[in-house]
Amino acid sequence: MKFSIFSKKLSPKGIKKTIKEYEKLLKARPEDLKARLKLADLYIKAGDKDRAVSELLEIAQQYLKQEMDLKAISIYKKILVLNPDFLDVYYRLGDLYMKRGLLGDAKIQYKRVLERAPHEYQAEEKIRKIERKEKERRAKEKEAEGKKAIMKDLMKEIEEQLSVQVEKDDYQTHYNLGVAFMEMGLYEKAIDEFKIVMNDPSLEFDSYLMLGVCYREKGEPEKGIPFLERALLIKGLPEKRYAEVYNQLGKSYEQMGQVDKARDAYGKGSGEAKQGT
């Protein structure tokens, strides 16, 4: 059965008739939330707020069973427009906000309960619980900030120790520094080191490979791809080394959303083609 109740304005008699049709439909299909929403709207149009609220409560409950909390929240807000003194709905909203970690929003709902029922013990207790959680959260944030400051100082000290004067042509040391910086997440510094290493034929391939990895890790895969392609032009290495490059190419293309190129690169890395020839 199809209805088009919102295509034109219904008369009071038409609303009553359509309500009966939807009530009949929902007896046969009680899980039809779309129909139940329309029935709630029809009750509102008919001025029957109590029955509208009853339907909306059922809808919210079904959304919660399906773990669709945001939709349930939306329905509860609609109920409060119809009945601003429905204390239980404020509690339900507050509990949902608590579940999602939105302590400030939850506190607002419990305070609205107290505005309407000043001696509501349950709301007072929930507010106290939120305030304890807020205090704990502030303490943890302060502790995290302190740890972050300590780590920042430590990282700076390590950088200074690693950035000792190294001869320009001491490529192995520059390569080792690049690896150390990369493992610390200092990709810009790692890139600077690997670009120096590019001048050593014995480490050229590895420097190109590492440059590709660094640029991808720092969110700029398109800058690393040319270096990976240059690595594939170096001849005479074991096939597994070229497979490493194709694997990194695949990851870079995948990060860029270029699925076909990623698939092709992964395929070549699995041995579909020989490299360096």
PARO-330432 format. One line per 8 residues: their letters; for each residue x, y, z of N, C-alpha, C. Coordinates in nm, 2 decimals. Layout:
BEGIN
A> X,Y,Z,X,Y,Z,X,Y,Z ~ ...
***
This chain:
BEGIN
MKFSIFSK> 0.08,-0.12,0.00,0.00,0.00,0.00,0.09,0.12,0.00 ~ 0.07,0.21,-0.09,0.15,0.34,-0.10,0.06,0.46,-0.06 ~ 0.13,0.55,0.01,0.06,0.67,0.04,0.13,0.79,-0.01 ~ 0.06,0.90,-0.03,0.13,1.03,-0.07,0.07,1.14,0.02 ~ 0.07,1.12,0.15,0.00,1.21,0.24,0.06,1.35,0.24 ~ 0.18,1.37,0.20,0.25,1.50,0.21,0.25,1.57,0.07 ~ 0.19,1.51,-0.03,0.19,1.58,-0.16,0.09,1.69,-0.16 ~ -0.01,1.69,-0.07,-0.11,1.80,-0.07,-0.16,1.81,0.08
KLSPKGIK> -0.21,1.93,0.11,-0.26,1.95,0.24,-0.39,1.87,0.27 ~ -0.39,1.80,0.38,-0.50,1.71,0.41,-0.60,1.79,0.50 ~ -0.73,1.75,0.48,-0.83,1.81,0.57,-0.83,1.73,0.70 ~ -0.89,1.78,0.81,-0.89,1.70,0.93,-0.95,1.56,0.91 ~ -1.05,1.55,0.83,-1.11,1.42,0.80,-1.01,1.33,0.72 ~ -0.94,1.39,0.63,-0.84,1.32,0.55,-0.73,1.27,0.64 ~ -0.69,1.35,0.74,-0.58,1.31,0.83,-0.63,1.19,0.91 ~ -0.75,1.19,0.96,-0.80,1.08,1.04,-0.80,0.95,0.96
KTIKEYEK> -0.84,0.97,0.84,-0.85,0.85,0.75,-0.71,0.79,0.72 ~ -0.62,0.88,0.70,-0.48,0.84,0.67,-0.42,0.78,0.80 ~ -0.45,0.83,0.91,-0.40,0.78,1.04,-0.44,0.63,1.05 ~ -0.57,0.60,1.02,-0.62,0.47,1.03,-0.55,0.37,0.93 ~ -0.52,0.43,0.82,-0.45,0.34,0.72,-0.31,0.31,0.77 ~ -0.24,0.41,0.82,-0.10,0.38,0.87,-0.10,0.29,1.00 ~ -0.20,0.31,1.08,-0.22,0.22,1.20,-0.24,0.08,1.15 ~ -0.32,0.06,1.05,-0.34,-0.08,1.00,-0.21,-0.13,0.93
LLKARPED> -0.14,-0.04,0.86,-0.01,-0.09,0.80,0.09,-0.13,0.91 ~ 0.10,-0.06,1.02,0.20,-0.09,1.12,0.16,-0.21,1.20 ~ 0.03,-0.25,1.20,0.00,-0.38,1.27,0.06,-0.49,1.19 ~ 0.06,-0.48,1.06,0.12,-0.58,0.97,0.27,-0.57,0.96 ~ 0.32,-0.45,0.97,0.47,-0.42,0.96,0.52,-0.33,1.07 ~ 0.52,-0.38,1.20,0.56,-0.30,1.31,0.70,-0.25,1.31 ~ 0.79,-0.31,1.23,0.93,-0.27,1.22,0.95,-0.16,1.12 ~ 0.85,-0.11,1.05,0.86,-0.01,0.94,0.87,0.13,1.01
LKARLKLA> 0.99,0.17,1.03,1.02,0.29,1.10,0.98,0.42,1.02 ~ 0.99,0.40,0.89,0.95,0.51,0.80,0.80,0.54,0.81 ~ 0.72,0.43,0.81,0.58,0.45,0.83,0.54,0.50,0.97 ~ 0.62,0.45,1.07,0.59,0.50,1.20,0.62,0.65,1.22 ~ 0.73,0.69,1.15,0.76,0.84,1.16,0.65,0.92,1.09 ~ 0.59,0.87,0.98,0.48,0.94,0.92,0.36,0.94,1.00 ~ 0.34,0.83,1.07,0.22,0.82,1.16,0.24,0.93,1.28 ~ 0.36,0.94,1.33,0.38,1.04,1.44,0.36,1.18,1.39
DLYIKAGD> 0.40,1.20,1.26,0.37,1.34,1.20,0.22,1.36,1.19 ~ 0.15,1.25,1.15,0.01,1.27,1.13,-0.06,1.30,1.26 ~ -0.02,1.23,1.37,-0.07,1.26,1.50,-0.05,1.40,1.54 ~ 0.07,1.45,1.51,0.10,1.59,1.54,0.01,1.69,1.46 ~ -0.02,1.65,1.33,-0.11,1.73,1.25,-0.25,1.73,1.31 ~ -0.28,1.61,1.37,-0.42,1.60,1.42,-0.43,1.66,1.56 ~ -0.32,1.71,1.62,-0.32,1.77,1.75,-0.31,1.67,1.86 ~ -0.28,1.54,1.83,-0.27,1.44,1.93,-0.12,1.42,1.97
KDRAVSEL> -0.07,1.51,2.05,0.07,1.50,2.09,0.11,1.38,2.17 ~ 0.02,1.33,2.25,0.05,1.21,2.34,0.08,1.09,2.25 ~ 0.00,1.07,2.15,0.02,0.95,2.07,0.14,0.97,1.98 ~ 0.16,1.09,1.94,0.28,1.12,1.86,0.41,1.09,1.94 ~ 0.41,1.13,2.06,0.52,1.10,2.15,0.54,0.95,2.17 ~ 0.43,0.88,2.19,0.44,0.74,2.20,0.50,0.67,2.08 ~ 0.47,0.71,1.96,0.53,0.66,1.84,0.68,0.70,1.83 ~ 0.71,0.82,1.87,0.85,0.86,1.86,0.93,0.79,1.96
LEIAQQYL> 0.88,0.76,2.08,0.95,0.68,2.18,0.99,0.54,2.12 ~ 0.89,0.48,2.06,0.91,0.35,2.00,1.02,0.36,1.89 ~ 1.02,0.46,1.81,1.11,0.48,1.70,1.25,0.49,1.76 ~ 1.27,0.58,1.86,1.40,0.60,1.93,1.45,0.47,1.99 ~ 1.36,0.39,2.04,1.40,0.26,2.10,1.45,0.17,1.99 ~ 1.39,0.17,1.88,1.43,0.08,1.77,1.57,0.13,1.72 ~ 1.59,0.26,1.71,1.72,0.31,1.67,1.83,0.27,1.76 ~ 1.80,0.27,1.89,1.90,0.23,1.99,1.93,0.08,1.98
KQEMDLKA> 1.83,0.00,1.95,1.86,-0.14,1.93,1.95,-0.17,1.81 ~ 1.94,-0.08,1.71,2.03,-0.09,1.60,2.16,-0.01,1.61 ~ 2.18,0.04,1.73,2.30,0.12,1.77,2.31,0.24,1.68 ~ 2.20,0.30,1.65,2.20,0.43,1.57,2.17,0.54,1.67 ~ 2.27,0.57,1.75,2.25,0.67,1.86,2.22,0.81,1.81 ~ 2.28,0.85,1.71,2.26,0.99,1.66,2.11,1.01,1.61 ~ 2.06,0.90,1.55,1.92,0.91,1.51,1.82,0.91,1.63 ~ 1.86,0.83,1.73,1.78,0.83,1.85,1.78,0.97,1.92
ISIYKKIL> 1.90,1.03,1.92,1.91,1.16,1.98,1.82,1.26,1.91 ~ 1.82,1.25,1.78,1.73,1.34,1.70,1.59,1.32,1.73 ~ 1.54,1.20,1.75,1.40,1.17,1.78,1.37,1.22,1.92 ~ 1.46,1.20,2.02,1.44,1.25,2.16,1.42,1.40,2.16 ~ 1.50,1.47,2.08,1.49,1.62,2.07,1.35,1.66,2.02 ~ 1.30,1.58,1.92,1.17,1.61,1.86,1.06,1.59,1.97 ~ 1.08,1.49,2.05,0.99,1.46,2.16,0.98,1.58,2.26 ~ 1.10,1.63,2.29,1.10,1.75,2.38,1.04,1.87,2.33
VLNPDFLD> 1.04,1.89,2.20,0.96,2.00,2.14,0.82,1.98,2.17 ~ 0.77,1.86,2.16,0.63,1.83,2.18,0.59,1.84,2.33 ~ 0.69,1.79,2.41,0.66,1.78,2.56,0.79,1.82,2.63 ~ 0.81,1.95,2.65,0.93,2.00,2.72,0.95,1.96,2.86 ~ 0.85,1.90,2.92,0.85,1.86,3.06,0.87,1.70,3.08 ~ 0.91,1.64,2.97,0.92,1.49,2.97,1.06,1.46,3.03 ~ 1.07,1.45,3.17,1.20,1.43,3.24,1.27,1.31,3.19 ~ 1.20,1.20,3.17,1.27,1.08,3.13,1.35,1.09,3.00
VYYRLGDL> 1.30,1.17,2.91,1.37,1.19,2.78,1.50,1.28,2.80 ~ 1.50,1.37,2.89,1.62,1.44,2.93,1.72,1.35,2.98 ~ 1.68,1.25,3.06,1.77,1.15,3.12,1.83,1.07,3.00 ~ 1.74,1.03,2.91,1.79,0.94,2.80,1.89,1.01,2.71 ~ 1.86,1.14,2.69,1.95,1.22,2.61,2.08,1.24,2.68 ~ 2.08,1.27,2.81,2.20,1.28,2.89,2.28,1.16,2.89 ~ 2.22,1.04,2.90,2.29,0.91,2.91,2.35,0.89,2.77 ~ 2.28,0.92,2.66,2.34,0.90,2.53,2.46,0.99,2.51
YMKRGLLG> 2.46,1.11,2.55,2.57,1.20,2.54,2.69,1.15,2.62 ~ 2.66,1.10,2.74,2.76,1.04,2.83,2.83,0.93,2.76 ~ 2.75,0.84,2.70,2.80,0.73,2.63,2.90,0.77,2.52 ~ 2.87,0.88,2.45,2.96,0.93,2.34,3.07,1.02,2.39 ~ 3.08,1.04,2.53,3.19,1.12,2.58,3.16,1.27,2.58 ~ 3.04,1.31,2.55,3.00,1.45,2.54,2.95,1.50,2.67 ~ 3.05,1.51,2.77,3.01,1.54,2.90,2.93,1.68,2.92 ~ 2.98,1.78,2.85,2.91,1.91,2.86,2.77,1.90,2.81
DAKIQYKR> 2.74,1.83,2.70,2.60,1.82,2.65,2.52,1.74,2.75 ~ 2.58,1.63,2.81,2.51,1.55,2.90,2.47,1.63,3.02 ~ 2.56,1.71,3.07,2.53,1.80,3.19,2.42,1.89,3.17 ~ 2.41,1.95,3.04,2.30,2.04,3.01,2.16,1.97,3.03 ~ 2.16,1.84,2.98,2.03,1.77,2.99,1.99,1.75,3.13 ~ 2.08,1.71,3.22,2.05,1.68,3.36,2.02,1.81,3.43 ~ 2.08,1.92,3.39,2.04,2.05,3.45,1.90,2.09,3.41 ~ 1.86,2.05,3.29,1.72,2.08,3.25,1.62,2.00,3.33
VLERAPHE> 1.66,1.88,3.38,1.58,1.81,3.47,1.56,1.89,3.60 ~ 1.67,1.94,3.65,1.66,2.01,3.78,1.59,2.14,3.77 ~ 1.59,2.20,3.65,1.51,2.32,3.63,1.36,2.29,3.65 ~ 1.32,2.17,3.61,1.18,2.14,3.62,1.15,2.06,3.75 ~ 1.25,2.00,3.80,1.23,1.92,3.93,1.35,1.94,4.01 ~ 1.36,2.05,4.09,1.48,2.09,4.16,1.53,1.99,4.26 ~ 1.45,1.90,4.31,1.50,1.80,4.41,1.52,1.66,4.35 ~ 1.54,1.66,4.22,1.56,1.53,4.15,1.70,1.47,4.18
YQAEEKIR> 1.71,1.38,4.27,1.83,1.33,4.32,1.92,1.27,4.21 ~ 1.85,1.19,4.12,1.92,1.12,4.02,2.00,1.22,3.93 ~ 1.94,1.33,3.89,2.00,1.43,3.81,2.12,1.49,3.88 ~ 2.10,1.52,4.01,2.21,1.58,4.09,2.33,1.48,4.09 ~ 2.30,1.35,4.11,2.41,1.26,4.12,2.48,1.24,3.98 ~ 2.41,1.25,3.87,2.47,1.23,3.74,2.56,1.36,3.71 ~ 2.51,1.47,3.76,2.59,1.60,3.74,2.72,1.59,3.82 ~ 2.71,1.54,3.94,2.83,1.52,4.02,2.93,1.42,3.96
KIERKEKE> 2.88,1.31,3.90,2.96,1.22,3.83,3.03,1.28,3.71 ~ 2.96,1.36,3.63,3.02,1.43,3.52,3.13,1.52,3.57 ~ 3.11,1.60,3.67,3.21,1.69,3.72,3.33,1.62,3.77 ~ 3.31,1.50,3.83,3.43,1.42,3.86,3.51,1.38,3.74 ~ 3.43,1.33,3.63,3.50,1.29,3.51,3.57,1.41,3.44 ~ 3.50,1.53,3.45,3.57,1.65,3.39,3.70,1.68,3.46 ~ 3.70,1.67,3.59,3.82,1.69,3.67,3.93,1.59,3.63 ~ 3.89,1.47,3.62,3.99,1.36,3.58,4.04,1.39,3.44
RRAKEKEA> 3.95,1.43,3.35,3.99,1.46,3.21,4.09,1.58,3.21 ~ 4.06,1.68,3.29,4.16,1.80,3.29,4.29,1.76,3.35 ~ 4.29,1.67,3.45,4.42,1.62,3.51,4.50,1.54,3.41 ~ 4.43,1.46,3.33,4.50,1.37,3.23,4.55,1.46,3.12 ~ 4.47,1.56,3.08,4.52,1.65,2.97,4.64,1.73,3.02 ~ 4.64,1.77,3.15,4.76,1.84,3.20,4.88,1.75,3.20 ~ 4.86,1.63,3.24,4.97,1.53,3.25,5.02,1.50,3.11 ~ 4.93,1.49,3.01,4.97,1.46,2.88,5.05,1.58,2.82
EGKKAIMK> 5.01,1.70,2.85,5.08,1.82,2.81,5.22,1.82,2.87 ~ 5.23,1.78,2.99,5.37,1.77,3.06,5.46,1.67,2.99 ~ 5.40,1.55,2.96,5.47,1.45,2.89,5.52,1.49,2.75 ~ 5.42,1.56,2.69,5.45,1.61,2.55,5.57,1.71,2.56 ~ 5.57,1.80,2.66,5.68,1.89,2.67,5.81,1.82,2.69 ~ 5.81,1.72,2.78,5.93,1.64,2.81,5.98,1.57,2.69 ~ 5.89,1.51,2.61,5.92,1.44,2.49,5.98,1.53,2.38 ~ 5.93,1.65,2.38,5.97,1.75,2.28,6.12,1.79,2.32
DLMKEIEE> 6.15,1.81,2.45,6.29,1.84,2.49,6.38,1.73,2.46 ~ 6.33,1.60,2.49,6.41,1.49,2.46,6.44,1.47,2.31 ~ 6.34,1.49,2.23,6.36,1.48,2.08,6.46,1.58,2.03 ~ 6.45,1.70,2.09,6.54,1.80,2.05,6.69,1.77,2.09 ~ 6.70,1.71,2.20,6.83,1.67,2.25,6.89,1.56,2.16 ~ 6.80,1.46,2.13,6.84,1.35,2.04,6.88,1.40,1.90 ~ 6.80,1.49,1.85,6.83,1.55,1.72,6.97,1.62,1.72 ~ 7.00,1.69,1.83,7.12,1.76,1.84,7.24,1.66,1.84
QLSVQVEK> 7.22,1.55,1.91,7.32,1.45,1.92,7.34,1.38,1.79 ~ 7.23,1.35,1.72,7.24,1.29,1.59,7.30,1.38,1.48 ~ 7.28,1.51,1.50,7.31,1.60,1.39,7.46,1.66,1.41 ~ 7.54,1.57,1.47,7.68,1.61,1.48,7.74,1.63,1.34 ~ 7.85,1.70,1.34,7.91,1.73,1.21,7.96,1.60,1.14 ~ 7.91,1.57,1.03,7.95,1.45,0.95,8.00,1.49,0.82 ~ 8.11,1.42,0.78,8.17,1.46,0.65,8.07,1.43,0.54 ~ 8.07,1.52,0.45,7.98,1.52,0.34,7.98,1.38,0.26
DDYQTHYN> 8.10,1.33,0.25,8.12,1.20,0.17,8.11,1.08,0.26 ~ 8.08,1.10,0.39,8.06,0.98,0.47,7.92,0.93,0.46 ~ 7.89,0.87,0.34,7.76,0.84,0.30,7.69,0.73,0.39 ~ 7.77,0.64,0.44,7.71,0.53,0.53,7.66,0.60,0.66 ~ 7.73,0.69,0.71,7.68,0.76,0.83,7.56,0.84,0.80 ~ 7.56,0.91,0.69,7.44,0.99,0.65,7.32,0.90,0.63 ~ 7.35,0.78,0.57,7.24,0.68,0.56,7.18,0.64,0.69 ~ 7.27,0.60,0.78,7.23,0.56,0.92,7.15,0.67,0.99
LGVAFMEM> 7.20,0.80,0.97,7.13,0.91,1.03,6.99,0.92,0.97 ~ 6.98,0.90,0.84,6.85,0.91,0.77,6.75,0.80,0.83 ~ 6.80,0.68,0.85,6.72,0.57,0.90,6.68,0.61,1.05 ~ 6.77,0.66,1.13,6.74,0.70,1.26,6.63,0.81,1.27 ~ 6.65,0.91,1.18,6.55,1.02,1.18,6.41,0.96,1.13 ~ 6.41,0.87,1.04,6.29,0.82,0.98,6.21,0.74,1.09 ~ 6.29,0.66,1.17,6.23,0.58,1.28,6.17,0.67,1.39 ~ 6.22,0.79,1.40,6.17,0.89,1.50,6.06,0.97,1.45
GLYEKAID> 6.03,0.95,1.32,5.92,1.03,1.26,5.96,1.17,1.21 ~ 6.10,1.19,1.21,6.15,1.32,1.16,6.18,1.31,1.01 ~ 6.08,1.31,0.93,6.09,1.27,0.79,6.17,1.38,0.71 ~ 6.15,1.51,0.74,6.22,1.61,0.67,6.37,1.59,0.69 ~ 6.41,1.57,0.81,6.56,1.55,0.83,6.61,1.42,0.77 ~ 6.52,1.32,0.77,6.56,1.19,0.70,6.58,1.21,0.55 ~ 6.48,1.29,0.50,6.49,1.31,0.35,6.62,1.39,0.32 ~ 6.66,1.49,0.40,6.78,1.56,0.37,6.90,1.46,0.37
EFKIVMND> 6.90,1.37,0.47,7.01,1.27,0.47,7.02,1.18,0.35 ~ 6.90,1.13,0.31,6.90,1.03,0.20,6.93,1.10,0.07 ~ 6.90,1.23,0.06,6.94,1.30,-0.06,7.09,1.32,-0.08 ~ 7.16,1.32,0.04,7.30,1.33,0.03,7.35,1.19,-0.01 ~ 7.29,1.09,0.04,7.33,0.95,0.01,7.32,0.91,-0.14 ~ 7.22,0.98,-0.20,7.20,0.95,-0.35,7.33,0.96,-0.43 ~ 7.43,1.03,-0.38,7.55,1.05,-0.46,7.65,0.93,-0.45 ~ 7.61,0.83,-0.36,7.70,0.71,-0.35,7.63,0.60,-0.43
PSLEFDSY> 7.70,0.56,-0.54,7.64,0.45,-0.62,7.61,0.32,-0.54 ~ 7.68,0.29,-0.44,7.65,0.17,-0.36,7.53,0.18,-0.27 ~ 7.49,0.30,-0.24,7.37,0.33,-0.16,7.26,0.40,-0.24 ~ 7.28,0.42,-0.36,7.18,0.50,-0.44,7.04,0.44,-0.44 ~ 7.04,0.30,-0.47,6.91,0.23,-0.47,6.84,0.25,-0.34 ~ 6.91,0.22,-0.23,6.85,0.23,-0.10,6.80,0.37,-0.06 ~ 6.88,0.47,-0.11,6.84,0.61,-0.08,6.71,0.64,-0.15 ~ 6.69,0.59,-0.28,6.57,0.62,-0.35,6.45,0.55,-0.28
LMLGVCYR> 6.47,0.42,-0.24,6.37,0.35,-0.17,6.32,0.42,-0.05 ~ 6.42,0.46,0.03,6.39,0.53,0.16,6.32,0.67,0.14 ~ 6.36,0.74,0.03,6.29,0.86,0.00,6.15,0.84,-0.03 ~ 6.12,0.73,-0.11,5.98,0.70,-0.14,5.90,0.67,-0.01 ~ 5.96,0.60,0.08,5.89,0.57,0.20,5.87,0.69,0.29 ~ 5.97,0.78,0.30,5.96,0.90,0.38,5.85,0.99,0.33 ~ 5.85,1.01,0.20,5.74,1.10,0.14,5.60,1.05,0.16 ~ 5.59,0.91,0.15,5.46,0.85,0.17,5.42,0.87,0.32
EKGEPEKG> 5.51,0.84,0.41,5.48,0.85,0.55,5.44,0.99,0.60 ~ 5.50,1.09,0.53,5.46,1.23,0.57,5.35,1.28,0.49 ~ 5.28,1.19,0.41,5.16,1.23,0.34,5.17,1.30,0.21 ~ 5.29,1.28,0.15,5.32,1.33,0.02,5.37,1.22,-0.08 ~ 5.29,1.12,-0.10,5.34,1.01,-0.18,5.37,1.05,-0.33 ~ 5.31,1.15,-0.38,5.34,1.19,-0.52,5.48,1.24,-0.53 ~ 5.54,1.29,-0.42,5.68,1.34,-0.43,5.78,1.22,-0.42 ~ 5.73,1.11,-0.36,5.82,1.00,-0.35,5.82,0.90,-0.47
IPFLERAL> 5.72,0.91,-0.55,5.71,0.81,-0.66,5.82,0.83,-0.76 ~ 5.86,0.95,-0.80,5.98,0.97,-0.89,6.10,0.90,-0.84 ~ 6.13,0.90,-0.71,6.25,0.84,-0.65,6.24,0.69,-0.66 ~ 6.12,0.64,-0.64,6.10,0.49,-0.65,6.11,0.45,-0.80 ~ 6.07,0.53,-0.89,6.08,0.50,-1.03,6.23,0.50,-1.07 ~ 6.31,0.59,-1.01,6.45,0.60,-1.04,6.52,0.47,-0.99 ~ 6.47,0.42,-0.88,6.53,0.30,-0.82,6.52,0.18,-0.91 ~ 6.40,0.18,-0.98,6.38,0.07,-1.08,6.47,0.07,-1.20
LIKGLPEK> 6.53,0.19,-1.22,6.62,0.20,-1.34,6.76,0.15,-1.31 ~ 6.79,0.12,-1.19,6.92,0.07,-1.15,6.93,-0.08,-1.18 ~ 7.02,-0.12,-1.25,7.03,-0.26,-1.30,7.12,-0.35,-1.21 ~ 7.09,-0.48,-1.22,7.18,-0.58,-1.17,7.16,-0.62,-1.02 ~ 7.04,-0.58,-0.97,7.01,-0.62,-0.83,6.92,-0.74,-0.82 ~ 6.92,-0.81,-0.71,6.83,-0.93,-0.70,6.68,-0.88,-0.71 ~ 6.60,-0.97,-0.77,6.46,-0.94,-0.80,6.38,-0.89,-0.67 ~ 6.42,-0.95,-0.56,6.35,-0.92,-0.44,6.36,-0.77,-0.40
RYAEVYNQ> 6.48,-0.71,-0.44,6.50,-0.57,-0.41,6.40,-0.48,-0.50 ~ 6.38,-0.52,-0.62,6.28,-0.45,-0.71,6.14,-0.47,-0.66 ~ 6.12,-0.59,-0.60,5.99,-0.62,-0.55,5.95,-0.52,-0.43 ~ 6.06,-0.49,-0.35,6.04,-0.40,-0.24,5.99,-0.26,-0.30 ~ 6.05,-0.22,-0.41,6.02,-0.09,-0.46,5.88,-0.09,-0.52 ~ 5.84,-0.20,-0.59,5.70,-0.21,-0.64,5.60,-0.21,-0.52 ~ 5.64,-0.28,-0.41,5.55,-0.28,-0.30,5.53,-0.14,-0.25 ~ 5.63,-0.06,-0.24,5.62,0.08,-0.19,5.55,0.17,-0.29
LGKSYEQM> 5.57,0.14,-0.42,5.49,0.21,-0.52,5.34,0.18,-0.51 ~ 5.31,0.05,-0.48,5.17,0.02,-0.46,5.11,0.09,-0.35 ~ 5.18,0.10,-0.24,5.13,0.17,-0.12,5.11,0.32,-0.15 ~ 5.20,0.38,-0.22,5.19,0.52,-0.26,5.07,0.55,-0.34 ~ 5.06,0.47,-0.45,4.94,0.48,-0.54,4.81,0.46,-0.46 ~ 4.81,0.36,-0.37,4.69,0.33,-0.29,4.65,0.45,-0.20 ~ 4.76,0.51,-0.14,4.73,0.63,-0.06,4.68,0.75,-0.14 ~ 4.72,0.75,-0.27,4.67,0.86,-0.36,4.53,0.83,-0.42
GQVDKARD> 4.48,0.71,-0.39,4.35,0.67,-0.44,4.36,0.62,-0.59 ~ 4.48,0.59,-0.64,4.49,0.54,-0.77,4.50,0.39,-0.77 ~ 4.38,0.33,-0.76,4.36,0.19,-0.73,4.43,0.10,-0.85 ~ 4.40,0.13,-0.97,4.45,0.05,-1.08,4.61,0.05,-1.08 ~ 4.67,0.17,-1.06,4.81,0.17,-1.06,4.87,0.10,-0.94 ~ 4.80,0.11,-0.83,4.84,0.03,-0.71,4.84,-0.12,-0.73 ~ 4.73,-0.16,-0.79,4.71,-0.31,-0.82,4.82,-0.35,-0.92 ~ 4.85,-0.27,-1.02,4.96,-0.31,-1.11,5.09,-0.32,-1.05
AYGKGSGE> 5.12,-0.22,-0.96,5.25,-0.22,-0.89,5.26,-0.34,-0.80 ~ 5.16,-0.37,-0.72,5.16,-0.49,-0.63,5.18,-0.62,-0.71 ~ 5.11,-0.62,-0.83,5.13,-0.74,-0.92,5.27,-0.76,-0.96 ~ 5.33,-0.65,-1.00,5.47,-0.66,-1.05,5.57,-0.70,-0.93 ~ 5.53,-0.65,-0.81,5.61,-0.69,-0.70,5.60,-0.83,-0.66 ~ 5.49,-0.89,-0.71,5.47,-1.04,-0.68,5.54,-1.12,-0.78 ~ 5.61,-1.06,-0.88,5.69,-1.14,-0.97,5.63,-1.15,-1.11 ~ 5.53,-1.06,-1.14,5.48,-1.07,-1.28,5.57,-1.01,-1.38
AKQGT> 5.67,-0.93,-1.34,5.76,-0.88,-1.44,5.90,-0.86,-1.38 ~ 6.00,-0.87,-1.46,6.13,-0.85,-1.41,6.17,-0.70,-1.42 ~ 6.25,-0.65,-1.32,6.28,-0.51,-1.31,6.43,-0.49,-1.34 ~ 6.47,-0.37,-1.36,6.60,-0.33,-1.38,6.66,-0.38,-1.51 ~ 6.58,-0.42,-1.60,6.63,-0.46,-1.73,6.57,-0.37,-1.84
***
